Amino acid sequence: MKTIIRMMVATGMLASPAMAQERVVDTRTYIQAGRLLADPASGRVDTNRTIIVEGGKVVEIREGFVGDGKVIDLRDSFVLPGFIDSHVHLTSQSGPDSRLEAVTKSTTAQAFDGIVYAGRTVRAGFTTVADLGSDPEAITALRDAIAQRKVIGPRILAAGIVAAHGGHGDVHGYRQEILDLFRPTTLCSGADDCARAVRQAVQQGADVIKTASTGGVMSDTAAGLGQQMSDAELISIVETAHRLGRKVAAHAHGTDGVNAALRAGVDSVEHGTYLDAESIRLFKAKGSYLVPTLLAGDTVTRQAETAAWMPATVRAKARIVGPLMIDAVRRARAAGVNMAFGTDSGVSAHGDNAREFALMVQAGLPPIDAIRAATVWAAAHVGLDRDIGSIIPGKAADIVAVKGDPLADIRALESIAFVMKGGDVVRAVGD
């Protein structure tokens, strides 16, 4: 028998133990981190750690710098979990041609734009996003292409838009035949029709439902920022979505619409510009999240003074929202309202998402809380806290690094040096 085995080894039919050992390939990646905020919930920063990644996940964290083979040297860097932006619009970006592009760009063209904007977003350190308003066919195609690793971008939760006829979410400012052609099929009037619209959005592939309880700044209509959907419609949307296993994010500026959405049981309020003491009580009673989108407010307030392309109906609303949103966050923060990071990028430029951090700090959040809002708090908000939000064994290897110390200067997060998403390096050191 031994002779037969030796013959098989000699002829190459069977590898010798030594040969077999030589053929073992270490498939692990060793990330050597000088400073590591592995779990923002604790706020503890460890020094001189090695994160071991295999199969797209973190498998171990060791003290010291170890590793053979594929080693990523971040010994001079501050390492954090990949960030989560809970409110983006990946297939478009506001600008002088926005009104024309809304009626000339095909769904395919929007998806291709989304590829570009998704790449900018993930390279900025945002490894997961919730897209709360894009053409449903374009965004679900982009979501799936990224998940299948055909293109580079963040993990996407795609929303279906359920909004009122004539309200924010409808199409405004064009001839009637254009409105009829481009009007979303998930607009609704009345509680029963809104239930229908939610079901249709889910059938179209929505991971989450986005509704609009109030008017919007960027809607080209002088309808104001107050409540536009009835209480019954909002309740129907929430109940139907929850029955279908979907969370509900409610665009809401005016106090009446903020409070109506919260009473209906929405999972988050986006913007919350005019929230009041009753809003804060409802946020805490319901456990809902505020997604402030301060960058959007700051962007449109600045544009209102310089952008000739901005319609007059939009300009009037844009001039006032930025400072009000900062004040709303300051009051919500002091009261202990749940918060999740969101930028409304698409209103602002894609890839500039990290500018939201400094605005949150300006509104009273300590740097560690601003980071929590984009990691552990946001992960809980989008329902993915078992998979993302911290760098611990078993979770996705979503890892970013900066050269400075964001706990001392939050704007360090605006200059990302390294990004890994699901074990894939999408921004290498020096790239």
KOLFIDREN-466816 format. One record per residue (C-alpha): residue in three letters; chain; x, y, z. Coordinates in nm, 4 decimals, always signed. Example, Ala and Ser with C-alpha at 12.3 -4.5 7.8 and 13.67 -1.06 7.14 Angstrom:
BEGIN
['ALA' 'A' [+1.2300 -0.4500 +0.7800]],
['SER' 'A' [+1.3670 -0.1060 +0.7140]],
//
This chain:
BEGIN
['MET' 'A' [+0.0000 +0.0000 +0.0000]],
['LYS' 'A' [+0.2799 +0.2423 +0.0892]],
['THR' 'A' [+0.4476 +0.1605 -0.2420]],
['ILE' 'A' [+0.1266 +0.2410 -0.4323]],
['ILE' 'A' [+0.0896 +0.5738 -0.2485]],
['ARG' 'A' [+0.4536 +0.6648 -0.3247]],
['MET' 'A' [+0.3930 +0.5857 -0.6923]],
['MET' 'A' [+0.0822 +0.8049 -0.6977]],
['VAL' 'A' [+0.2757 +1.0941 -0.5414]],
['ALA' 'A' [+0.5627 +1.0475 -0.7851]],
['THR' 'A' [+0.3325 +1.0506 -1.0865]],
['GLY' 'A' [+0.1373 +1.3531 -0.9611]],
['MET' 'A' [-0.1853 +1.1621 -0.9053]],
['LEU' 'A' [-0.1704 +1.2446 -0.5353]],
['ALA' 'A' [-0.0041 +1.5415 -0.3681]],
['SER' 'A' [+0.2487 +1.4760 -0.0976]],
['PRO' 'A' [+0.1777 +1.6272 +0.2463]],
['ALA' 'A' [+0.4478 +1.8878 +0.1800]],
['MET' 'A' [+0.3010 +1.9742 -0.1606]],
['ALA' 'A' [-0.0485 +1.9965 -0.0149]],
['GLN' 'A' [+0.0768 +2.2361 +0.2494]],
['GLU' 'A' [+0.2431 +2.4519 -0.0170]],
['ARG' 'A' [-0.0859 +2.4766 -0.2068]],
['VAL' 'A' [-0.2832 +2.6091 +0.0913]],
['VAL' 'A' [-0.3670 +2.9702 +0.0161]],
['ASP' 'A' [-0.4411 +3.2132 +0.2991]],
['THR' 'A' [-0.7650 +3.3742 +0.1824]],
['ARG' 'A' [-0.7722 +3.6136 +0.4757]],
['THR' 'A' [-0.7027 +3.9853 +0.4646]],
['TYR' 'A' [-0.5232 +4.1422 +0.7597]],
['ILE' 'A' [-0.6040 +4.5098 +0.8243]],
['GLN' 'A' [-0.3557 +4.6646 +1.0635]],
['ALA' 'A' [-0.5244 +4.9579 +1.2404]],
['GLY' 'A' [-0.3352 +5.2161 +1.4430]],
['ARG' 'A' [-0.6549 +5.3350 +1.6136]],
['LEU' 'A' [-0.9819 +5.1441 +1.5953]],
['LEU' 'A' [-1.3360 +5.2455 +1.6844]],
['ALA' 'A' [-1.4728 +4.8951 +1.6385]],
['ASP' 'A' [-1.8052 +4.9471 +1.8144]],
['PRO' 'A' [-1.9178 +5.3109 +1.8243]],
['ALA' 'A' [-2.1826 +5.2222 +2.0826]],
['SER' 'A' [-1.9110 +5.1992 +2.3483]],
['GLY' 'A' [-1.7030 +5.4871 +2.2162]],
['ARG' 'A' [-1.3842 +5.3003 +2.3071]],
['VAL' 'A' [-1.0851 +5.3522 +2.0798]],
['ASP' 'A' [-0.8329 +5.0658 +2.0779]],
['THR' 'A' [-0.4785 +5.1017 +1.9500]],
['ASN' 'A' [-0.2634 +4.8640 +1.7485]],
['ARG' 'A' [-0.5204 +4.6089 +1.6374]],
['THR' 'A' [-0.5446 +4.3738 +1.3395]],
['ILE' 'A' [-0.8850 +4.3121 +1.1822]],
['ILE' 'A' [-0.9007 +3.9752 +1.0072]],
['VAL' 'A' [-1.1419 +3.9564 +0.7131]],
['GLU' 'A' [-1.2498 +3.6452 +0.5257]],
['GLY' 'A' [-1.5459 +3.5726 +0.3018]],
['GLY' 'A' [-1.6599 +3.9329 +0.3154]],
['LYS' 'A' [-1.6917 +3.9321 +0.6943]],
['VAL' 'A' [-1.4887 +4.0209 +0.9990]],
['VAL' 'A' [-1.3777 +3.6925 +1.1558]],
['GLU' 'A' [-1.1421 +3.8106 +1.4296]],
['ILE' 'A' [-0.9743 +4.1136 +1.5867]],
['ARG' 'A' [-0.6320 +4.0589 +1.7397]],
['GLU' 'A' [-0.4093 +4.2750 +1.9548]],
['GLY' 'A' [-0.0962 +4.3979 +1.7819]],
['PHE' 'A' [-0.0042 +4.3943 +1.4161]],
['VAL' 'A' [-0.0119 +4.0452 +1.2679]],
['GLY' 'A' [-0.0679 +3.8827 +0.9313]],
['ASP' 'A' [+0.1041 +3.7232 +0.6358]],
['GLY' 'A' [+0.0043 +3.7489 +0.2743]],
['LYS' 'A' [-0.2607 +4.0132 +0.2088]],
['VAL' 'A' [-0.1926 +4.2888 +0.4615]],
['ILE' 'A' [-0.3438 +4.6385 +0.4511]],
['ASP' 'A' [-0.1359 +4.8861 +0.6450]],
['LEU' 'A' [-0.3539 +5.1392 +0.8275]],
['ARG' 'A' [-0.1179 +5.1737 +1.1208]],
['ASP' 'A' [-0.1158 +5.5530 +1.0821]],
['SER' 'A' [-0.4932 +5.5788 +1.0492]],
['PHE' 'A' [-0.8146 +5.5994 +1.2494]],
['VAL' 'A' [-1.0382 +5.3071 +1.1489]],
['LEU' 'A' [-1.4188 +5.2996 +1.1789]],
['PRO' 'A' [-1.7170 +5.1022 +1.0505]],
['GLY' 'A' [-1.8488 +5.1931 +0.7069]],
['PHE' 'A' [-2.1064 +5.4698 +0.7219]],
['ILE' 'A' [-2.4805 +5.4456 +0.6549]],
['ASP' 'A' [-2.6728 +5.7259 +0.4846]],
['SER' 'A' [-3.0432 +5.6757 +0.5493]],
['HIS' 'A' [-3.1665 +5.9249 +0.2895]],
['VAL' 'A' [-3.0232 +5.9604 -0.0613]],
['HIS' 'A' [-3.1444 +5.9867 -0.4219]],
['LEU' 'A' [-2.8800 +5.8044 -0.6219]],
['THR' 'A' [-3.0125 +5.8401 -0.9757]],
['SER' 'A' [-3.0231 +6.2201 -0.9954]],
['GLN' 'A' [-2.8590 +6.5387 -0.8751]],
['SER' 'A' [-3.0096 +6.8872 -0.8589]],
['GLY' 'A' [-2.8725 +7.1428 -1.0992]],
['PRO' 'A' [-2.9546 +7.3819 -1.3819]],
['ASP' 'A' [-3.0797 +7.1005 -1.6078]],
['SER' 'A' [-3.2835 +6.9113 -1.3495]],
['ARG' 'A' [-3.6266 +7.0152 -1.4790]],
['LEU' 'A' [-3.5417 +6.9179 -1.8365]],
['GLU' 'A' [-3.3718 +6.5923 -1.7397]],
['ALA' 'A' [-3.6781 +6.4858 -1.5403]],
['VAL' 'A' [-3.8720 +6.4507 -1.8659]],
['THR' 'A' [-3.5951 +6.3617 -2.1106]],
['LYS' 'A' [-3.3770 +6.1050 -1.9376]],
['SER' 'A' [-3.4796 +5.7449 -1.9863]],
['THR' 'A' [-3.4923 +5.4966 -1.7020]],
['THR' 'A' [-3.1760 +5.3395 -1.8419]],
['ALA' 'A' [-2.9977 +5.6757 -1.8453]],
['GLN' 'A' [-3.1012 +5.7344 -1.4842]],
['ALA' 'A' [-2.9618 +5.3952 -1.3862]],
['PHE' 'A' [-2.6304 +5.4781 -1.5554]],
['ASP' 'A' [-2.6183 +5.8094 -1.3692]],
['GLY' 'A' [-2.6832 +5.6061 -1.0557]],
['ILE' 'A' [-2.3744 +5.3953 -1.1233]],
['VAL' 'A' [-2.1613 +5.7114 -1.1258]],
['TYR' 'A' [-2.3220 +5.8568 -0.8137]],
['ALA' 'A' [-2.3124 +5.5227 -0.6299]],
['GLY' 'A' [-1.9393 +5.5004 -0.6964]],
['ARG' 'A' [-1.8816 +5.8472 -0.5538]],
['THR' 'A' [-2.0926 +5.7626 -0.2498]],
['VAL' 'A' [-1.9135 +5.4419 -0.1557]],
['ARG' 'A' [-1.5709 +5.5970 -0.2153]],
['ALA' 'A' [-1.6728 +5.8667 +0.0346]],
['GLY' 'A' [-1.7083 +5.5942 +0.2986]],
['PHE' 'A' [-2.0820 +5.5261 +0.2778]],
['THR' 'A' [-2.1143 +5.1514 +0.2369]],
['THR' 'A' [-2.4922 +5.1324 +0.2888]],
['VAL' 'A' [-2.7655 +5.3756 +0.1836]],
['ALA' 'A' [-3.1420 +5.3996 +0.1787]],
['ASP' 'A' [-3.2543 +5.5497 -0.1512]],
['LEU' 'A' [-3.5763 +5.7339 -0.0717]],
['GLY' 'A' [-3.6877 +5.8482 -0.4128]],
['SER' 'A' [-3.5711 +5.7306 -0.7549]],
['ASP' 'A' [-3.7408 +5.5748 -1.0545]],
['PRO' 'A' [-3.8367 +5.2312 -0.9147]],
['GLU' 'A' [-3.7069 +5.0383 -1.2136]],
['ALA' 'A' [-3.3760 +5.2260 -1.2215]],
['ILE' 'A' [-3.3015 +5.2014 -0.8495]],
['THR' 'A' [-3.3952 +4.8357 -0.8114]],
['ALA' 'A' [-3.1792 +4.7487 -1.1126]],
['LEU' 'A' [-2.8894 +4.9435 -0.9598]],
['ARG' 'A' [-2.9481 +4.7834 -0.6190]],
['ASP' 'A' [-2.9378 +4.4352 -0.7685]],
['ALA' 'A' [-2.6351 +4.5033 -0.9906]],
['ILE' 'A' [-2.4369 +4.6216 -0.6886]],
['ALA' 'A' [-2.5478 +4.3226 -0.4805]],
['GLN' 'A' [-2.4336 +4.0939 -0.7640]],
['ARG' 'A' [-2.0990 +4.2803 -0.7743]],
['LYS' 'A' [-2.1464 +4.3850 -1.1361]],
['VAL' 'A' [-2.0868 +4.7495 -1.0449]],
['ILE' 'A' [-1.9322 +4.9249 -0.7457]],
['GLY' 'A' [-2.1530 +5.1041 -0.4991]],
['PRO' 'A' [-2.3055 +5.0963 -0.1527]],
['ARG' 'A' [-2.5523 +4.8365 -0.0324]],
['ILE' 'A' [-2.8926 +4.9849 -0.1248]],
['LEU' 'A' [-3.2319 +4.9754 +0.0406]],
['ALA' 'A' [-3.4683 +5.0995 -0.2300]],
['ALA' 'A' [-3.7874 +5.2847 -0.1412]],
['GLY' 'A' [-4.1224 +5.2837 -0.3109]],
['ILE' 'A' [-4.2845 +5.6292 -0.3071]],
['VAL' 'A' [-4.6450 +5.6498 -0.1863]],
['ALA' 'A' [-4.7662 +6.0096 -0.1921]],
['ALA' 'A' [-5.0774 +6.2188 -0.2470]],
['HIS' 'A' [-5.2080 +6.3261 -0.5853]],
['GLY' 'A' [-5.1014 +6.6895 -0.6182]],
['GLY' 'A' [-4.8684 +6.6727 -0.3188]],
['HIS' 'A' [-4.4964 +6.6369 -0.2678]],
['GLY' 'A' [-4.4032 +6.3258 -0.4626]],
['ASP' 'A' [-4.6287 +6.4145 -0.7543]],
['VAL' 'A' [-4.4945 +6.5915 -1.0651]],
['HIS' 'A' [-4.5300 +6.9704 -1.0818]],
['GLY' 'A' [-4.4528 +7.2571 -1.3135]],
['TYR' 'A' [-4.5103 +7.0951 -1.6547]],
['ARG' 'A' [-4.7934 +7.0844 -1.9103]],
['GLN' 'A' [-5.0745 +6.8491 -1.8188]],
['GLU' 'A' [-4.9891 +6.5894 -2.0845]],
['ILE' 'A' [-4.6331 +6.5752 -1.9471]],
['LEU' 'A' [-4.7664 +6.5379 -1.5942]],
['ASP' 'A' [-4.9891 +6.2511 -1.7010]],
['LEU' 'A' [-4.7014 +6.0775 -1.8777]],
['PHE' 'A' [-4.4503 +6.0963 -1.5924]],
['ARG' 'A' [-4.6806 +6.0772 -1.2895]],
['PRO' 'A' [-4.5837 +5.7848 -1.0578]],
['THR' 'A' [-4.8302 +5.4948 -1.0424]],
['THR' 'A' [-4.8065 +5.4815 -0.6623]],
['LEU' 'A' [-4.9738 +5.8173 -0.5979]],
['CYS' 'A' [-5.2984 +5.7840 -0.4059]],
['SER' 'A' [-5.6098 +5.9572 -0.2759]],
['GLY' 'A' [-5.8028 +5.8085 +0.0157]],
['ALA' 'A' [-5.7076 +5.5370 +0.2630]],
['ASP' 'A' [-5.8031 +5.2419 +0.0431]],
['ASP' 'A' [-5.6164 +5.3785 -0.2557]],
['CYS' 'A' [-5.3092 +5.4391 -0.0404]],
['ALA' 'A' [-5.3154 +5.0758 +0.0714]],
['ARG' 'A' [-5.3255 +4.9801 -0.2964]],
['ALA' 'A' [-5.0274 +5.2053 -0.3680]],
['VAL' 'A' [-4.8191 +5.0491 -0.0893]],
['ARG' 'A' [-4.8910 +4.7014 -0.2209]],
['GLN' 'A' [-4.7973 +4.8096 -0.5706]],
['ALA' 'A' [-4.4706 +4.9626 -0.4479]],
['VAL' 'A' [-4.3801 +4.6376 -0.2716]],
['GLN' 'A' [-4.4696 +4.4435 -0.5862]],
['GLN' 'A' [-4.2278 +4.6698 -0.7775]],
['GLY' 'A' [-3.9444 +4.5700 -0.5444]],
['ALA' 'A' [-3.9474 +4.8271 -0.2653]],
['ASP' 'A' [-3.7464 +4.7459 +0.0480]],
['VAL' 'A' [-3.9008 +5.0379 +0.2372]],
['ILE' 'A' [-4.1948 +5.2722 +0.1834]],
['LYS' 'A' [-4.1373 +5.6478 +0.1569]],
['THR' 'A' [-4.4372 +5.8739 +0.1992]],
['ALA' 'A' [-4.4775 +6.2509 +0.2147]],
['SER' 'A' [-4.7113 +6.3799 +0.4818]],
['THR' 'A' [-4.6305 +6.7455 +0.4029]],
['GLY' 'A' [-4.5290 +6.9682 +0.1168]],
['GLY' 'A' [-4.1673 +6.9754 +0.0062]],
['VAL' 'A' [-3.9086 +7.2444 -0.0505]],
['MET' 'A' [-3.8089 +7.1158 -0.3945]],
['SER' 'A' [-4.1653 +7.0692 -0.5255]],
['ASP' 'A' [-4.2316 +7.3320 -0.7917]],
['THR' 'A' [-4.5609 +7.4406 -0.6391]],
['ALA' 'A' [-4.6690 +7.7090 -0.3946]],
['ALA' 'A' [-4.8475 +7.4571 -0.1726]],
['GLY' 'A' [-4.6431 +7.5294 +0.1378]],
['LEU' 'A' [-4.4828 +7.2866 +0.3827]],
['GLY' 'A' [-4.7904 +7.1890 +0.5846]],
['GLN' 'A' [-4.9769 +6.8589 +0.6021]],
['GLN' 'A' [-5.0932 +6.7208 +0.2654]],
['MET' 'A' [-5.1952 +6.3628 +0.3440]],
['SER' 'A' [-5.4897 +6.2910 +0.5707]],
['ASP' 'A' [-5.4503 +6.1080 +0.8996]],
['ALA' 'A' [-5.6495 +5.8171 +0.7560]],
['GLU' 'A' [-5.4216 +5.7938 +0.4514]],
['LEU' 'A' [-5.1095 +5.7920 +0.6685]],
['ILE' 'A' [-5.2502 +5.5247 +0.8993]],
['SER' 'A' [-5.3393 +5.3101 +0.5985]],
['ILE' 'A' [-4.9907 +5.3444 +0.4527]],
['VAL' 'A' [-4.8204 +5.2481 +0.7785]],
['GLU' 'A' [-5.0499 +4.9571 +0.8573]],
['THR' 'A' [-5.0250 +4.8136 +0.5049]],
['ALA' 'A' [-4.6481 +4.8533 +0.4872]],
['HIS' 'A' [-4.5939 +4.6935 +0.8263]],
['ARG' 'A' [-4.8161 +4.3996 +0.7314]],
['LEU' 'A' [-4.5903 +4.3494 +0.4308]],
['GLY' 'A' [-4.2736 +4.3686 +0.6401]],
['ARG' 'A' [-4.1696 +4.7150 +0.5220]],
['LYS' 'A' [-4.0726 +5.0172 +0.7303]],
['VAL' 'A' [-4.2132 +5.3605 +0.6516]],
['ALA' 'A' [-4.0095 +5.6796 +0.6185]],
['ALA' 'A' [-4.2165 +5.9988 +0.6137]],
['HIS' 'A' [-4.0968 +6.3170 +0.4495]],
['ALA' 'A' [-4.2347 +6.5870 +0.6820]],
['HIS' 'A' [-4.1561 +6.9547 +0.7379]],
['GLY' 'A' [-4.4639 +7.1241 +0.8885]],
['THR' 'A' [-4.5584 +7.0599 +1.2510]],
['ASP' 'A' [-4.9029 +6.9223 +1.1665]],
['GLY' 'A' [-4.7619 +6.6732 +0.9150]],
['VAL' 'A' [-4.4758 +6.5694 +1.1426]],
['ASN' 'A' [-4.7149 +6.4910 +1.4246]],
['ALA' 'A' [-4.9719 +6.3203 +1.2024]],
['ALA' 'A' [-4.7019 +6.0912 +1.0632]],
['LEU' 'A' [-4.5762 +6.0078 +1.4107]],
['ARG' 'A' [-4.9258 +5.9353 +1.5386]],
['ALA' 'A' [-4.9734 +5.7019 +1.2423]],
['GLY' 'A' [-4.6658 +5.5076 +1.3536]],
['VAL' 'A' [-4.4039 +5.5855 +1.0888]],
['ASP' 'A' [-4.0589 +5.4446 +1.1558]],
['SER' 'A' [-3.8822 +5.7702 +1.0727]],
['VAL' 'A' [-3.9477 +6.1341 +0.9974]],
['GLU' 'A' [-3.7226 +6.2814 +0.7315]],
['HIS' 'A' [-3.6319 +6.6511 +0.7824]],
['GLY' 'A' [-3.8666 +6.7398 +1.0746]],
['THR' 'A' [-3.8085 +7.1122 +1.0188]],
['TYR' 'A' [-4.0954 +7.2472 +1.2294]],
['LEU' 'A' [-4.1106 +6.9804 +1.4996]],
['ASP' 'A' [-4.2428 +7.0989 +1.8349]],
['ALA' 'A' [-4.2724 +6.9723 +2.1917]],
['GLU' 'A' [-4.5577 +6.7409 +2.0945]],
['SER' 'A' [-4.3446 +6.6032 +1.8111]],
['ILE' 'A' [-4.0683 +6.5239 +2.0566]],
['ARG' 'A' [-4.3150 +6.3507 +2.2883]],
['LEU' 'A' [-4.4442 +6.1413 +1.9978]],
['PHE' 'A' [-4.0950 +6.0543 +1.8747]],
['LYS' 'A' [-4.0085 +5.9158 +2.2161]],
['ALA' 'A' [-4.3418 +5.7413 +2.2716]],
['LYS' 'A' [-4.3315 +5.5692 +1.9317]],
['GLY' 'A' [-3.9562 +5.5008 +1.9198]],
['SER' 'A' [-3.9408 +5.6663 +1.5766]],
['TYR' 'A' [-3.6212 +5.8094 +1.4311]],
['LEU' 'A' [-3.5488 +6.1615 +1.3136]],
['VAL' 'A' [-3.3366 +6.1718 +0.9968]],
['PRO' 'A' [-3.2355 +6.5394 +0.9914]],
['THR' 'A' [-3.0867 +6.5875 +0.6379]],
['LEU' 'A' [-2.9118 +6.9059 +0.7491]],
['LEU' 'A' [-2.6926 +6.9051 +0.4400]],
['ALA' 'A' [-2.9986 +6.9371 +0.2179]],
['GLY' 'A' [-3.1220 +7.2345 +0.4190]],
['ASP' 'A' [-2.7828 +7.4003 +0.4109]],
['THR' 'A' [-2.7492 +7.3356 +0.0357]],
['VAL' 'A' [-3.0853 +7.4747 -0.0736]],
['THR' 'A' [-3.0596 +7.7758 +0.1554]],
['ARG' 'A' [-2.7292 +7.8681 -0.0100]],
['GLN' 'A' [-2.8599 +7.7938 -0.3588]],
['ALA' 'A' [-3.1629 +8.0155 -0.3049]],
['GLU' 'A' [-2.9310 +8.3169 -0.3071]],
['THR' 'A' [-2.7240 +8.2243 -0.6128]],
['ALA' 'A' [-2.8897 +7.9589 -0.8330]],
['ALA' 'A' [-3.0745 +8.1292 -1.1176]],
['TRP' 'A' [-3.2193 +7.7933 -1.2254]],
['MET' 'A' [-3.4159 +7.7484 -0.9010]],
['PRO' 'A' [-3.7919 +7.8161 -0.9572]],
['ALA' 'A' [-3.9386 +8.1026 -0.7562]],
['THR' 'A' [-4.1792 +7.8691 -0.5722]],
['VAL' 'A' [-3.8830 +7.6586 -0.4580]],
['ARG' 'A' [-3.6615 +7.9567 -0.3775]],
['ALA' 'A' [-3.9142 +8.1035 -0.1320]],
['LYS' 'A' [-3.9209 +7.7824 +0.0713]],
['ALA' 'A' [-3.5473 +7.7131 +0.0416]],
['ARG' 'A' [-3.4461 +8.0460 +0.1947]],
['ILE' 'A' [-3.5868 +7.9561 +0.5361]],
['VAL' 'A' [-3.5320 +7.5847 +0.5962]],
['GLY' 'A' [-3.1583 +7.5513 +0.6725]],
['PRO' 'A' [-3.1384 +7.7362 +1.0056]],
['LEU' 'A' [-3.4743 +7.5941 +1.1155]],
['MET' 'A' [-3.3495 +7.2377 +1.0615]],
['ILE' 'A' [-3.0397 +7.3015 +1.2727]],
['ASP' 'A' [-3.2597 +7.4322 +1.5554]],
['ALA' 'A' [-3.4952 +7.1335 +1.5276]],
['VAL' 'A' [-3.2069 +6.8896 +1.5644]],
['ARG' 'A' [-3.0671 +7.0829 +1.8597]],
['ARG' 'A' [-3.3996 +7.0530 +2.0442]],
['ALA' 'A' [-3.4496 +6.6883 +1.9472]],
['ARG' 'A' [-3.0966 +6.5992 +2.0565]],
['ALA' 'A' [-3.1449 +6.7665 +2.3964]],
['ALA' 'A' [-3.4642 +6.5648 +2.4459]],
['GLY' 'A' [-3.3042 +6.2304 +2.3556]],
['VAL' 'A' [-3.4912 +6.1610 +2.0302]],
['ASN' 'A' [-3.3595 +5.8671 +1.8240]],
['MET' 'A' [-3.1554 +5.9910 +1.5275]],
['ALA' 'A' [-3.0106 +5.8381 +1.2140]],
['PHE' 'A' [-2.7728 +6.0024 +0.9693]],
['GLY' 'A' [-2.9205 +6.1098 +0.6358]],
['THR' 'A' [-2.8219 +6.3730 +0.3830]],
['ASP' 'A' [-3.0863 +6.3832 +0.1071]],
['SER' 'A' [-2.7906 +6.3641 -0.1344]],
['GLY' 'A' [-2.9086 +6.4353 -0.4826]],
['VAL' 'A' [-3.0244 +6.7676 -0.3449]],
['SER' 'A' [-2.6595 +6.8138 -0.2446]],
['ALA' 'A' [-2.3774 +6.6619 -0.4511]],
['HIS' 'A' [-2.3207 +6.2881 -0.4279]],
['GLY' 'A' [-1.9917 +6.2109 -0.2582]],
['ASP' 'A' [-2.0209 +6.5098 -0.0233]],
['ASN' 'A' [-2.2299 +6.3074 +0.2243]],
['ALA' 'A' [-1.9750 +6.3398 +0.5063]],
['ARG' 'A' [-2.0401 +6.7149 +0.5288]],
['GLU' 'A' [-2.3518 +6.6202 +0.7280]],
['PHE' 'A' [-2.1312 +6.5216 +1.0231]],
['ALA' 'A' [-2.0099 +6.8779 +1.0859]],
['LEU' 'A' [-2.3635 +7.0122 +1.0603]],
['MET' 'A' [-2.4813 +6.7587 +1.3192]],
['VAL' 'A' [-2.2031 +6.8685 +1.5519]],
['GLN' 'A' [-2.3046 +7.2309 +1.4869]],
['ALA' 'A' [-2.6553 +7.1299 +1.5973]],
['GLY' 'A' [-2.5250 +7.0053 +1.9302]],
['LEU' 'A' [-2.4272 +6.6414 +1.8823]],
['PRO' 'A' [-2.0866 +6.5414 +2.0205]],
['PRO' 'A' [-1.8656 +6.3918 +1.7451]],
['ILE' 'A' [-1.9124 +6.0397 +1.8810]],
['ASP' 'A' [-2.2918 +6.0757 +1.8560]],
['ALA' 'A' [-2.2675 +6.2032 +1.4984]],
['ILE' 'A' [-2.0627 +5.8917 +1.4203]],
['ARG' 'A' [-2.3128 +5.6714 +1.6024]],
['ALA' 'A' [-2.5907 +5.8249 +1.3934]],
['ALA' 'A' [-2.4127 +5.6987 +1.0800]],
['THR' 'A' [-2.3183 +5.3573 +1.2198]],
['VAL' 'A' [-2.4873 +5.1748 +1.5077]],
['TRP' 'A' [-2.7938 +5.4002 +1.5285]],
['ALA' 'A' [-2.8511 +5.4005 +1.1541]],
['ALA' 'A' [-2.7997 +5.0234 +1.1376]],
['ALA' 'A' [-3.0776 +4.9775 +1.3922]],
['HIS' 'A' [-3.2964 +5.2273 +1.2082]],
['VAL' 'A' [-3.2723 +5.0438 +0.8726]],
['GLY' 'A' [-3.3069 +4.7030 +1.0401]],
['LEU' 'A' [-2.9577 +4.5762 +0.9542]],
['ASP' 'A' [-2.7881 +4.5990 +1.2931]],
['ARG' 'A' [-2.7078 +4.2268 +1.2911]],
['ASP' 'A' [-2.4999 +4.2755 +0.9774]],
['ILE' 'A' [-2.3518 +4.6261 +0.9725]],
['GLY' 'A' [-2.2764 +4.9278 +1.1907]],
['SER' 'A' [-1.9757 +4.7981 +1.3820]],
['ILE' 'A' [-1.6535 +4.6070 +1.3185]],
['ILE' 'A' [-1.7092 +4.2900 +1.5172]],
['PRO' 'A' [-1.6737 +3.9225 +1.4232]],
['GLY' 'A' [-1.9644 +3.7960 +1.2176]],
['LYS' 'A' [-2.0595 +4.1284 +1.0629]],
['ALA' 'A' [-1.9912 +4.2492 +0.7103]],
['ALA' 'A' [-1.6411 +4.3842 +0.6577]],
['ASP' 'A' [-1.7509 +4.7432 +0.5959]],
['ILE' 'A' [-1.4468 +4.9430 +0.7060]],
['VAL' 'A' [-1.3252 +5.2986 +0.6479]],
['ALA' 'A' [-1.0176 +5.4908 +0.7577]],
['VAL' 'A' [-0.9069 +5.8514 +0.7879]],
['LYS' 'A' [-0.5714 +6.0052 +0.8740]],
['GLY' 'A' [-0.6968 +6.2466 +1.1403]],
['ASP' 'A' [-0.8926 +6.1992 +1.4611]],
['PRO' 'A' [-1.2672 +6.2508 +1.3969]],
['LEU' 'A' [-1.3388 +6.2591 +1.7698]],
['ALA' 'A' [-1.1275 +6.5751 +1.7899]],
['ASP' 'A' [-1.2188 +6.7169 +1.4479]],
['ILE' 'A' [-1.5302 +6.5669 +1.2893]],
['ARG' 'A' [-1.4373 +6.7130 +0.9511]],
['ALA' 'A' [-1.1618 +6.4525 +0.9281]],
['LEU' 'A' [-1.4403 +6.2259 +0.7979]],
['GLU' 'A' [-1.4632 +6.4418 +0.4858]],
['SER' 'A' [-1.1247 +6.3052 +0.3705]],
['ILE' 'A' [-1.1551 +5.9285 +0.3509]],
['ALA' 'A' [-0.8284 +5.7420 +0.2960]],
['PHE' 'A' [-0.9556 +5.3829 +0.2691]],
['VAL' 'A' [-1.2859 +5.2049 +0.2103]],
['MET' 'A' [-1.3724 +4.8358 +0.2242]],
['LYS' 'A' [-1.7261 +4.7183 +0.1588]],
['GLY' 'A' [-1.8165 +4.3568 +0.2258]],
['GLY' 'A' [-1.4509 +4.2566 +0.2142]],
['ASP' 'A' [-1.3852 +4.4300 -0.1197]],
['VAL' 'A' [-1.1467 +4.7256 -0.1262]],
['VAL' 'A' [-1.3207 +5.0057 -0.3144]],
['ARG' 'A' [-1.0777 +5.2800 -0.2145]],
['ALA' 'A' [-0.7178 +5.1806 -0.1499]],
['VAL' 'A' [-0.4680 +5.3864 +0.0485]],
['GLY' 'A' [-0.3243 +5.6481 -0.1811]],
['ASP' 'A' [-0.6084 +5.6101 -0.4318]],
//
